[in-house]
Amino acid sequence: MGISDSVNYPLLNDLVEMGVLSSKSSPKVKGPFNIKMESFTGADTSGTQALAEEPLTNGVIGLFVNPTAAGSANTLSVLTEDTDYSISGSTLTWITDQQLNKCVIVYAY
């Protein structure tokens, strides 16, 4: 399967670093894998979220949040694994308080 290498360079770099793609030049999928996207409302510290699938080791492509609190700018930001959240099996555990955020996670499984 060919993938356009002119779409999103940071994502392309991350996919090569994770081992999902073979290279940045004429990349080929190294699978087998599937990509899953889920959305949910965050939780406070130590709160958990059950994911539909178990992500591959180092398979989280991004966890994006959008604040929903009154008076907050709706600025999309990316959270960092093992700083803002951790994943064990198919359970995401919050390290930082994200209860006022809408969340979207993209991962390989």
MOPAC internal coordinates of N, CA, C and O (Angstrom, degrees):
PM7 1SCF
backbone

  N    0.0000 0     0.00 0     0.00 0    0    0    0
  C    1.4400 1     0.00 0     0.00 0    1    0    0
  C    1.5111 1   108.23 1     0.00 0    2    1    0
  O    1.2310 1   119.65 1   -54.27 1    3    2    1
  N    1.3016 1   118.27 1   125.73 1    3    2    1
  C    1.4555 1   122.02 1   177.18 1    5    3    2
  C    1.5140 1   111.08 1   -89.22 1    6    5    3
  O    1.2310 1   120.65 1   -29.30 1    7    6    5
  N    1.3187 1   116.37 1   150.70 1    7    6    5
  C    1.4526 1   122.09 1   179.66 1    9    7    6
  C    1.5178 1   107.71 1  -130.52 1   10    9    7
  O    1.2310 1   120.44 1   -45.73 1   11   10    9
  N    1.3301 1   116.76 1   134.27 1   11   10    9
  C    1.4553 1   120.49 1   178.58 1   13   11   10
  C    1.5196 1   109.64 1   -62.04 1   14   13   11
  O    1.2310 1   120.36 1   -50.40 1   15   14   13
  N    1.3332 1   116.91 1   129.60 1   15   14   13
  C    1.4613 1   120.04 1   179.84 1   17   15   14
  C    1.5230 1   112.17 1   -97.78 1   18   17   15
  O    1.2310 1   120.31 1  -164.60 1   19   18   17
  N    1.3324 1   117.02 1    15.40 1   19   18   17
  C    1.4640 1   119.86 1  -179.67 1   21   19   18
  C    1.5285 1   111.88 1  -115.42 1   22   21   19
  O    1.2310 1   120.10 1  -161.69 1   23   22   21
  N    1.3215 1   117.42 1    18.31 1   23   22   21
  C    1.4563 1   120.58 1  -173.29 1   25   23   22
  C    1.5286 1   112.76 1   -92.84 1   26   25   23
  O    1.2310 1   120.24 1   120.04 1   27   26   25
  N    1.3184 1   117.16 1   -59.96 1   27   26   25
  C    1.4546 1   121.60 1  -172.29 1   29   27   26
  C    1.5238 1   108.29 1  -148.03 1   30   29   27
  O    1.2310 1   120.58 1   -84.54 1   31   30   29
  N    1.3202 1   116.51 1    95.46 1   31   30   29
  C    1.4677 1   120.32 1  -174.31 1   33   31   30
  C    1.5230 1   114.00 1   -60.57 1   34   33   31
  O    1.2310 1   118.23 1   136.33 1   35   34   33
  N    1.3567 1   120.97 1   -43.67 1   35   34   33
  C    1.4694 1   118.61 1   178.20 1   37   35   34
  C    1.5278 1   112.33 1   -60.39 1   38   37   35
  O    1.2310 1   120.29 1   138.69 1   39   38   37
  N    1.3400 1   117.06 1   -41.31 1   39   38   37
  C    1.4568 1   120.08 1   178.16 1   41   39   38
  C    1.5246 1   110.04 1   -65.20 1   42   41   39
  O    1.2310 1   120.18 1   137.76 1   43   42   41
  N    1.3231 1   117.25 1   -42.24 1   43   42   41
  C    1.4603 1   121.62 1   178.26 1   45   43   42
  C    1.5300 1   110.24 1   -58.95 1   46   45   43
  O    1.2310 1   120.27 1   134.43 1   47   46   45
  N    1.3421 1   117.09 1   -45.57 1   47   46   45
  C    1.4663 1   120.86 1   177.62 1   49   47   46
  C    1.5275 1   111.25 1   -59.66 1   50   49   47
  O    1.2310 1   120.37 1   135.60 1   51   50   49
  N    1.3377 1   116.90 1   -44.40 1   51   50   49
  C    1.4661 1   120.73 1  -179.74 1   53   51   50
  C    1.5248 1   111.50 1   -63.96 1   54   53   51
  O    1.2310 1   120.08 1   138.77 1   55   54   53
  N    1.3223 1   117.45 1   -41.23 1   55   54   53
  C    1.4691 1   120.68 1  -179.03 1   57   55   54
  C    1.5290 1   111.50 1   -66.10 1   58   57   55
  O    1.2310 1   120.09 1   144.13 1   59   58   57
  N    1.3320 1   117.43 1   -35.87 1   59   58   57
  C    1.4680 1   120.72 1   176.33 1   61   59   58
  C    1.5234 1   109.72 1   -69.02 1   62   61   59
  O    1.2310 1   120.40 1   136.11 1   63   62   61
  N    1.3473 1   116.84 1   -43.89 1   63   62   61
  C    1.4658 1   121.11 1   180.00 1   65   63   62
  C    1.5321 1   111.21 1   -62.05 1   66   65   63
  O    1.2310 1   120.27 1   143.07 1   67   66   65
  N    1.3385 1   117.09 1   -36.93 1   67   66   65
  C    1.4636 1   121.17 1   179.10 1   69   67   66
  C    1.5222 1   112.19 1   -75.38 1   70   69   67
  O    1.2310 1   119.95 1   165.36 1   71   70   69
  N    1.3209 1   117.71 1   -14.64 1   71   70   69
  C    1.4503 1   120.55 1  -178.45 1   73   71   70
  C    1.5121 1   114.43 1    89.04 1   74   73   71
  O    1.2310 1   120.50 1  -169.81 1   75   74   73
  N    1.3382 1   116.64 1    10.19 1   75   74   73
  C    1.4630 1   120.28 1   179.51 1   77   75   74
  C    1.5232 1   110.16 1   -76.22 1   78   77   75
  O    1.2310 1   120.38 1   141.39 1   79   78   77
  N    1.3442 1   116.89 1   -38.61 1   79   78   77
  C    1.4611 1   121.68 1   177.65 1   81   79   78
  C    1.5219 1   109.69 1  -108.95 1   82   81   79
  O    1.2310 1   121.19 1   -24.73 1   83   82   81
  N    1.3291 1   115.33 1   155.27 1   83   82   81
  C    1.4633 1   120.27 1  -177.31 1   85   83   82
  C    1.5240 1   112.60 1   -78.26 1   86   85   83
  O    1.2310 1   119.50 1   147.16 1   87   86   85
  N    1.3277 1   118.56 1   -32.84 1   87   86   85
  C    1.4617 1   121.72 1  -179.41 1   89   87   86
  C    1.5206 1   108.73 1  -166.91 1   90   89   87
  O    1.2310 1   120.85 1    -7.31 1   91   90   89
  N    1.3395 1   115.97 1   172.69 1   91   90   89
  C    1.4665 1   120.55 1   176.49 1   93   91   90
  C    1.5215 1   110.82 1   -86.70 1   94   93   91
  O    1.2310 1   119.94 1   162.53 1   95   94   93
  N    1.3249 1   117.71 1   -17.47 1   95   94   93
  C    1.4482 1   122.72 1   179.30 1   97   95   94
  C    1.5243 1   108.44 1  -102.08 1   98   97   95
  O    1.2310 1   120.24 1   -63.62 1   99   98   97
  N    1.3115 1   117.14 1   116.38 1   99   98   97
  C    1.4679 1   122.92 1  -176.64 1  101   99   98
  C    1.5248 1   111.07 1    49.96 1  102  101   99
  O    1.2310 1   120.29 1  -122.09 1  103  102  101
  N    1.3465 1   117.05 1    57.91 1  103  102  101
  C    1.4639 1   119.78 1  -175.01 1  105  103  102
  C    1.5159 1   113.20 1   -67.14 1  106  105  103
  O    1.2310 1   121.36 1   -31.66 1  107  106  105
  N    1.2789 1   115.00 1   148.34 1  107  106  105
  C    1.4628 1   122.89 1   172.87 1  109  107  106
  C    1.5169 1   107.22 1  -123.59 1  110  109  107
  O    1.2310 1   120.44 1   -36.03 1  111  110  109
  N    1.3049 1   116.77 1   143.97 1  111  110  109
  C    1.4521 1   120.95 1   178.26 1  113  111  110
  C    1.5161 1   109.27 1   -66.04 1  114  113  111
  O    1.2310 1   120.61 1   -46.33 1  115  114  113
  N    1.3365 1   116.44 1   133.67 1  115  114  113
  C    1.4559 1   120.48 1  -179.07 1  117  115  114
  C    1.5139 1   112.49 1   -94.65 1  118  117  115
  O    1.2310 1   119.31 1   175.58 1  119  118  117
  N    1.3398 1   118.92 1    -4.42 1  119  118  117
  C    1.4478 1   127.00 1  -177.80 1  121  119  118
  C    1.5138 1   116.06 1   -15.77 1  122  121  119
  O    1.2310 1   116.84 1    16.12 1  123  122  121
  N    1.3058 1   123.62 1  -163.88 1  123  122  121
  C    1.4718 1   122.23 1     7.48 1  125  123  122
  C    1.5305 1   111.79 1   -78.16 1  126  125  123
  O    1.2310 1   120.94 1   -40.71 1  127  126  125
  N    1.3035 1   115.80 1   139.29 1  127  126  125
  C    1.4516 1   122.23 1   176.60 1  129  127  126
  C    1.5206 1   108.11 1  -162.43 1  130  129  127
  O    1.2310 1   121.22 1   -14.61 1  131  130  129
  N    1.3127 1   115.27 1   165.39 1  131  130  129
  C    1.4516 1   122.76 1   173.74 1  133  131  130
  C    1.5166 1   107.38 1  -127.04 1  134  133  131
  O    1.2310 1   120.41 1   -24.29 1  135  134  133
  N    1.3197 1   116.83 1   155.71 1  135  134  133
  C    1.4591 1   121.90 1   176.89 1  137  135  134
  C    1.5272 1   108.03 1  -109.50 1  138  137  135
  O    1.2310 1   120.60 1   -45.24 1  139  138  137
  N    1.3079 1   116.45 1   134.76 1  139  138  137
  C    1.4682 1   122.72 1  -179.94 1  141  139  138
  C    1.5211 1   108.97 1  -124.18 1  142  141  139
  O    1.2310 1   120.34 1   -38.86 1  143  142  141
  N    1.3254 1   116.96 1   141.14 1  143  142  141
  C    1.4566 1   122.56 1   174.42 1  145  143  142
  C    1.5252 1   107.06 1  -126.11 1  146  145  143
  O    1.2310 1   120.81 1   -50.65 1  147  146  145
  N    1.3282 1   116.06 1   129.35 1  147  146  145
  C    1.4615 1   121.32 1   178.68 1  149  147  146
  C    1.5198 1   108.94 1  -130.35 1  150  149  147
  O    1.2310 1   120.67 1   -28.95 1  151  150  149
  N    1.3213 1   116.32 1   151.05 1  151  150  149
  C    1.4641 1   120.17 1   175.37 1  153  151  150
  C    1.5231 1   109.23 1  -129.20 1  154  153  151
  O    1.2310 1   120.91 1   -32.77 1  155  154  153
  N    1.3244 1   115.87 1   147.23 1  155  154  153
  C    1.4595 1   122.26 1  -178.38 1  157  155  154
  C    1.5174 1   108.83 1  -166.93 1  158  157  155
  O    1.2310 1   120.64 1    -8.73 1  159  158  157
  N    1.3208 1   116.38 1   171.27 1  159  158  157
  C    1.4568 1   121.78 1   174.76 1  161  159  158
  C    1.5163 1   107.56 1   -91.26 1  162  161  159
  O    1.2310 1   120.26 1   -42.80 1  163  162  161
  N    1.3280 1   117.10 1   137.20 1  163  162  161
  C    1.4535 1   121.60 1  -179.51 1  165  163  162
  C    1.5120 1   112.27 1   -65.86 1  166  165  163
  O    1.2310 1   120.77 1    -0.20 1  167  166  165
  N    1.3348 1   116.13 1   179.80 1  167  166  165
  C    1.4569 1   122.39 1   179.94 1  169  167  166
  C    1.5210 1   108.78 1  -136.63 1  170  169  167
  O    1.2310 1   121.20 1    -6.58 1  171  170  169
  N    1.3347 1   115.30 1   173.42 1  171  170  169
  C    1.4600 1   118.59 1   178.11 1  173  171  170
  C    1.5265 1   110.67 1   -78.40 1  174  173  171
  O    1.2310 1   120.61 1    -2.44 1  175  174  173
  N    1.3244 1   116.45 1   177.56 1  175  174  173
  C    1.4543 1   122.65 1  -177.81 1  177  175  174
  C    1.5222 1   110.38 1   -52.36 1  178  177  175
  O    1.2310 1   120.42 1   -45.89 1  179  178  177
  N    1.3156 1   116.80 1   134.11 1  179  178  177
  C    1.4726 1   125.73 1  -178.69 1  181  179  178
  C    1.5271 1   113.69 1    73.82 1  182  181  179
  O    1.2310 1   119.69 1   177.65 1  183  182  181
  N    1.3321 1   118.19 1    -2.35 1  183  182  181
  C    1.4531 1   120.44 1   172.95 1  185  183  182
  C    1.5188 1   108.75 1   -67.90 1  186  185  183
  O    1.2310 1   120.05 1   -24.55 1  187  186  185
  N    1.3104 1   117.51 1   155.45 1  187  186  185
  C    1.4600 1   120.88 1  -177.93 1  189  187  186
  C    1.5196 1   111.45 1  -124.81 1  190  189  187
  O    1.2310 1   121.61 1   -19.23 1  191  190  189
  N    1.3125 1   114.53 1   160.77 1  191  190  189
  C    1.4634 1   123.33 1   176.43 1  193  191  190
  C    1.5190 1   107.47 1  -137.39 1  194  193  191
  O    1.2310 1   120.19 1   -56.40 1  195  194  193
  N    1.3188 1   117.25 1   123.60 1  195  194  193
  C    1.4649 1   121.34 1   176.38 1  197  195  194
  C    1.5244 1   108.32 1   -81.73 1  198  197  195
  O    1.2310 1   120.79 1   -55.68 1  199  198  197
  N    1.3286 1   116.09 1   124.32 1  199  198  197
  C    1.4634 1   121.24 1   177.12 1  201  199  198
  C    1.5212 1   109.03 1   -88.80 1  202  201  199
  O    1.2310 1   120.41 1   -25.75 1  203  202  201
  N    1.3136 1   116.82 1   154.25 1  203  202  201
  C    1.4608 1   121.52 1  -178.05 1  205  203  202
  C    1.5247 1   111.94 1   -68.26 1  206  205  203
  O    1.2310 1   120.06 1   149.29 1  207  206  205
  N    1.3299 1   117.50 1   -30.71 1  207  206  205
  C    1.4618 1   122.91 1  -179.05 1  209  207  206
  C    1.5134 1   109.30 1  -130.13 1  210  209  207
  O    1.2310 1   119.95 1   -15.00 1  211  210  209
  N    1.3217 1   117.70 1   165.00 1  211  210  209
  C    1.4581 1   121.78 1   174.82 1  213  211  210
  C    1.5218 1   108.73 1   -92.73 1  214  213  211
  O    1.2310 1   120.01 1   -65.75 1  215  214  213
  N    1.3400 1   117.59 1   114.25 1  215  214  213
  C    1.4756 1   119.54 1  -178.91 1  217  215  214
  C    1.5233 1   111.54 1   -61.78 1  218  217  215
  O    1.2310 1   120.88 1   -31.96 1  219  218  217
  N    1.3306 1   115.93 1   148.04 1  219  218  217
  C    1.4516 1   120.93 1   172.55 1  221  219  218
  C    1.5241 1   108.84 1   -62.28 1  222  221  219
  O    1.2310 1   119.77 1   -24.78 1  223  222  221
  N    1.3175 1   118.05 1   155.22 1  223  222  221
  C    1.4495 1   121.47 1   174.79 1  225  223  222
  C    1.5284 1   108.63 1   -57.05 1  226  225  223
  O    1.2310 1   120.45 1   -51.07 1  227  226  225
  N    1.3087 1   116.74 1   128.93 1  227  226  225
  C    1.4725 1   123.50 1  -175.25 1  229  227  226
  C    1.5218 1   111.86 1    58.08 1  230  229  227
  O    1.2310 1   120.17 1  -150.85 1  231  230  229
  N    1.3333 1   117.28 1    29.15 1  231  230  229
  C    1.4566 1   121.08 1  -174.90 1  233  231  230
  C    1.5116 1   115.87 1   -96.91 1  234  233  231
  O    1.2310 1   119.67 1  -177.77 1  235  234  233
  N    1.3460 1   118.24 1     2.23 1  235  234  233
  C    1.4645 1   119.12 1   178.17 1  237  235  234
  C    1.5262 1   108.49 1   -77.89 1  238  237  235
  O    1.2310 1   120.92 1   -59.50 1  239  238  237
  N    1.3085 1   115.85 1   120.50 1  239  238  237
  C    1.4540 1   121.69 1  -179.49 1  241  239  238
  C    1.5263 1   109.69 1   -84.40 1  242  241  239
  O    1.2310 1   120.22 1   143.52 1  243  242  241
  N    1.3157 1   117.19 1   -36.48 1  243  242  241
  C    1.4606 1   120.12 1   177.11 1  245  243  242
  C    1.5100 1   111.72 1  -174.78 1  246  245  243
  O    1.2310 1   120.85 1   -34.53 1  247  246  245
  N    1.3136 1   115.98 1   145.47 1  247  246  245
  C    1.4615 1   122.91 1   170.83 1  249  247  246
  C    1.5230 1   105.28 1  -123.00 1  250  249  247
  O    1.2310 1   121.14 1   -68.79 1  251  250  249
  N    1.3105 1   115.43 1   111.21 1  251  250  249
  C    1.4612 1   122.64 1  -173.46 1  253  251  250
  C    1.5214 1   109.01 1  -108.66 1  254  253  251
  O    1.2310 1   120.37 1   -39.67 1  255  254  253
  N    1.3343 1   116.90 1   140.33 1  255  254  253
  C    1.4574 1   120.83 1   179.50 1  257  255  254
  C    1.5181 1   110.53 1  -128.59 1  258  257  255
  O    1.2310 1   121.72 1   -29.62 1  259  258  257
  N    1.3205 1   114.31 1   150.38 1  259  258  257
  C    1.4538 1   122.18 1   177.24 1  261  259  258
  C    1.5289 1   107.54 1  -131.47 1  262  261  259
  O    1.2310 1   119.30 1   -63.19 1  263  262  261
  N    1.3476 1   118.94 1   116.81 1  263  262  261
  C    1.4603 1   121.47 1  -179.09 1  265  263  262
  C    1.5273 1   111.95 1   -61.39 1  266  265  263
  O    1.2310 1   120.94 1   -36.23 1  267  266  265
  N    1.3391 1   115.80 1   143.77 1  267  266  265
  C    1.4594 1   120.43 1   179.25 1  269  267  266
  C    1.5185 1   112.11 1  -122.65 1  270  269  267
  O    1.2310 1   119.36 1  -178.80 1  271  270  269
  N    1.3320 1   118.84 1     1.20 1  271  270  269
  C    1.4626 1   121.45 1  -178.66 1  273  271  270
  C    1.5247 1   110.36 1   -67.90 1  274  273  271
  O    1.2310 1   120.71 1   -36.25 1  275  274  273
  N    1.3236 1   116.24 1   143.75 1  275  274  273
  C    1.4618 1   121.01 1   177.52 1  277  275  274
  C    1.5205 1   109.42 1   -57.82 1  278  277  275
  O    1.2310 1   120.38 1   -45.61 1  279  278  277
  N    1.3027 1   116.89 1   134.39 1  279  278  277
  C    1.4542 1   121.55 1   179.27 1  281  279  278
  C    1.5178 1   114.23 1    85.94 1  282  281  279
  O    1.2310 1   119.70 1   174.40 1  283  282  281
  N    1.3497 1   118.18 1    -5.60 1  283  282  281
  C    1.4649 1   121.17 1   178.68 1  285  283  282
  C    1.5197 1   110.09 1   -88.02 1  286  285  283
  O    1.2310 1   121.33 1   -36.22 1  287  286  285
  N    1.3195 1   115.06 1   143.78 1  287  286  285
  C    1.4573 1   119.20 1   172.88 1  289  287  286
  C    1.5249 1   107.42 1   -72.10 1  290  289  287
  O    1.2310 1   120.11 1   -45.72 1  291  290  289
  N    1.3000 1   117.39 1   134.28 1  291  290  289
  C    1.4684 1   121.10 1   179.40 1  293  291  290
  C    1.5198 1   109.79 1   -81.08 1  294  293  291
  O    1.2310 1   121.13 1  -109.95 1  295  294  293
  N    1.3300 1   115.44 1    70.05 1  295  294  293
  C    1.4532 1   122.11 1  -177.27 1  297  295  294
  C    1.5152 1   109.78 1  -102.46 1  298  297  295
  O    1.2310 1   120.57 1   -62.09 1  299  298  297
  N    1.3158 1   116.53 1   117.91 1  299  298  297
  C    1.4526 1   122.43 1   178.77 1  301  299  298
  C    1.5192 1   109.47 1   -67.10 1  302  301  299
  O    1.2310 1   120.03 1   -46.27 1  303  302  301
  N    1.3259 1   117.55 1   133.73 1  303  302  301
  C    1.4632 1   121.02 1   176.81 1  305  303  302
  C    1.5202 1   109.68 1  -138.72 1  306  305  303
  O    1.2310 1   121.00 1   -17.02 1  307  306  305
  N    1.3241 1   115.69 1   162.98 1  307  306  305
  C    1.4628 1   122.60 1  -178.13 1  309  307  306
  C    1.5196 1   108.54 1  -107.00 1  310  309  307
  O    1.2310 1   120.37 1   -45.79 1  311  310  309
  N    1.3328 1   116.90 1   134.21 1  311  310  309
  C    1.4536 1   121.68 1   177.02 1  313  311  310
  C    1.5231 1   109.78 1   -93.81 1  314  313  311
  O    1.2310 1   120.98 1   -20.21 1  315  314  313
  N    1.3286 1   115.73 1   159.79 1  315  314  313
  C    1.4608 1   121.93 1  -176.20 1  317  315  314
  C    1.5227 1   110.44 1  -111.19 1  318  317  315
  O    1.2310 1   121.21 1   -51.42 1  319  318  317
  N    1.3426 1   115.29 1   128.58 1  319  318  317
  C    1.4598 1   120.35 1   177.86 1  321  319  318
  C    1.5187 1   109.53 1   -63.85 1  322  321  319
  O    1.2310 1   120.58 1   -38.65 1  323  322  321
  N    1.3156 1   116.50 1   141.35 1  323  322  321
  C    1.4710 1   126.34 1  -178.12 1  325  323  322
  C    1.5255 1   112.84 1    68.51 1  326  325  323
  O    1.2310 1   119.66 1  -176.07 1  327  326  325
  N    1.3291 1   118.25 1     3.93 1  327  326  325
  C    1.4578 1   122.50 1   170.97 1  329  327  326
  C    1.5243 1   109.13 1  -117.35 1  330  329  327
  O    1.2310 1   120.40 1   130.28 1  331  330  329
  N    1.3381 1   116.84 1   -49.72 1  331  330  329
  C    1.4606 1   122.39 1   179.89 1  333  331  330
  C    1.5252 1   112.80 1  -101.23 1  334  333  331
  O    1.2310 1   120.35 1   153.99 1  335  334  333
  N    1.3182 1   116.93 1   -26.01 1  335  334  333
  C    1.4602 1   121.63 1  -178.96 1  337  335  334
  C    1.5284 1   108.54 1  -155.55 1  338  337  335
  O    1.2310 1   121.13 1   -17.67 1  339  338  337
  N    1.3316 1   115.45 1   162.33 1  339  338  337
  C    1.4620 1   120.63 1   172.31 1  341  339  338
  C    1.5211 1   107.44 1  -133.39 1  342  341  339
  O    1.2310 1   120.86 1   -21.81 1  343  342  341
  N    1.3219 1   115.96 1   158.19 1  343  342  341
  C    1.4576 1   121.22 1   178.98 1  345  343  342
  C    1.5167 1   109.14 1  -128.38 1  346  345  343
  O    1.2310 1   121.23 1   -49.50 1  347  346  345
  N    1.3135 1   115.25 1   130.50 1  347  346  345
  C    1.4536 1   122.14 1   174.87 1  349  347  346
  C    1.5214 1   106.86 1  -132.02 1  350  349  347
  O    1.2310 1   120.71 1   -63.97 1  351  350  349
  N    1.3305 1   116.25 1   116.03 1  351  350  349
  C    1.4623 1   119.17 1  -174.78 1  353  351  350
  C    1.5103 1   108.90 1    63.09 1  354  353  351
  O    1.2310 1   120.36 1    56.88 1  355  354  353
  N    1.3275 1   116.92 1  -123.12 1  355  354  353
  C    1.4684 1   120.39 1   178.67 1  357  355  354
  C    1.5275 1   111.44 1  -109.46 1  358  357  355
  O    1.2310 1   120.52 1  -158.00 1  359  358  357
  N    1.3402 1   116.60 1    22.00 1  359  358  357
  C    1.4624 1   120.88 1   179.42 1  361  359  358
  C    1.5204 1   110.97 1  -112.02 1  362  361  359
  O    1.2310 1   120.90 1   -56.67 1  363  362  361
  N    1.3174 1   115.89 1   123.33 1  363  362  361
  C    1.4550 1   122.91 1   175.06 1  365  363  362
  C    1.5263 1   106.87 1   -95.21 1  366  365  363
  O    1.2310 1   120.10 1   -50.67 1  367  366  365
  N    1.3288 1   117.42 1   129.33 1  367  366  365
  C    1.4710 1   122.54 1   177.97 1  369  367  366
  C    1.5201 1   108.78 1  -117.92 1  370  369  367
  O    1.2310 1   120.70 1   -49.23 1  371  370  369
  N    1.3215 1   116.27 1   130.77 1  371  370  369
  C    1.4526 1   121.15 1  -178.63 1  373  371  370
  C    1.5218 1   110.74 1   -79.26 1  374  373  371
  O    1.2310 1   120.23 1   -48.36 1  375  374  373
  N    1.3138 1   117.17 1   131.64 1  375  374  373
  C    1.4585 1   123.60 1   174.05 1  377  375  374
  C    1.5274 1   109.18 1   -96.68 1  378  377  375
  O    1.2310 1   120.81 1   144.32 1  379  378  377
  N    1.3361 1   116.06 1   -35.68 1  379  378  377
  C    1.4684 1   121.06 1   175.62 1  381  379  378
  C    1.5257 1   108.64 1  -111.27 1  382  381  379
  O    1.2310 1   120.54 1   -23.22 1  383  382  381
  N    1.3157 1   116.57 1   156.78 1  383  382  381
  C    1.4565 1   122.94 1  -177.26 1  385  383  382
  C    1.5259 1   110.06 1   -72.37 1  386  385  383
  O    1.2310 1   120.54 1   -63.03 1  387  386  385
  N    1.3196 1   116.57 1   116.97 1  387  386  385
  C    1.4664 1   121.76 1  -179.81 1  389  387  386
  C    1.5270 1   111.54 1  -124.19 1  390  389  387
  O    1.2310 1   120.42 1  -160.56 1  391  390  389
  N    1.3462 1   116.79 1    19.44 1  391  390  389
  C    1.4597 1   120.00 1  -172.78 1  393  391  390
  C    1.5277 1   114.47 1   -64.65 1  394  393  391
  O    1.2310 1   119.76 1   161.42 1  395  394  393
  N    1.3219 1   118.07 1   -18.58 1  395  394  393
  C    1.4690 1   120.21 1   179.05 1  397  395  394
  C    1.5233 1   111.81 1  -101.06 1  398  397  395
  O    1.2310 1   120.30 1  -160.42 1  399  398  397
  N    1.3209 1   117.03 1    19.58 1  399  398  397
  C    1.4662 1   121.15 1  -178.32 1  401  399  398
  C    1.5181 1   111.78 1  -119.58 1  402  401  399
  O    1.2310 1   121.34 1   -35.14 1  403  402  401
  N    1.3127 1   115.04 1   144.86 1  403  402  401
  C    1.4579 1   121.28 1   166.55 1  405  403  402
  C    1.5223 1   105.99 1   -88.49 1  406  405  403
  O    1.2310 1   119.30 1   -40.49 1  407  406  405
  N    1.3148 1   118.94 1   139.51 1  407  406  405
  C    1.4597 1   122.69 1  -171.66 1  409  407  406
  C    1.5260 1   111.28 1  -124.93 1  410  409  407
  O    1.2310 1   121.18 1   -33.91 1  411  410  409
  N    1.3228 1   115.34 1   146.09 1  411  410  409
  C    1.4646 1   122.63 1   171.28 1  413  411  410
  C    1.5120 1   107.04 1  -133.10 1  414  413  411
  O    1.2310 1   120.16 1   -54.47 1  415  414  413
  N    1.3277 1   117.29 1   125.53 1  415  414  413
  C    1.4583 1   121.42 1   177.79 1  417  415  414
  C    1.5237 1   108.42 1  -115.95 1  418  417  415
  O    1.2310 1   121.04 1   -41.93 1  419  418  417
  N    1.3214 1   115.62 1   138.07 1  419  418  417
  C    1.4632 1   122.63 1   176.53 1  421  419  418
  C    1.5210 1   106.48 1  -122.03 1  422  421  419
  O    1.2310 1   120.46 1   -54.40 1  423  422  421
  N    1.3419 1   116.73 1   125.60 1  423  422  421
  C    1.4604 1   119.38 1  -177.86 1  425  423  422
  C    1.5231 1   111.64 1  -148.94 1  426  425  423
  O    1.2310 1   121.74 1   -21.15 1  427  426  425
  N    1.3364 1   114.27 1   158.85 1  427  426  425
  C    1.4661 1   121.31 1   175.43 1  429  427  426
  C    1.5200 1   107.75 1   -94.76 1  430  429  427
  O    1.2310 1   120.82 1   -36.85 1  431  430  429
  N    1.3406 1   116.03 1   143.15 1  431  430  429
  C    1.4649 1   119.63 1   177.45 1  433  431  430
  C    1.5155 1   109.95 1  -141.16 1  434  433  431
  O    1.2310 1   120.10 1   180.00 1  435  434  433

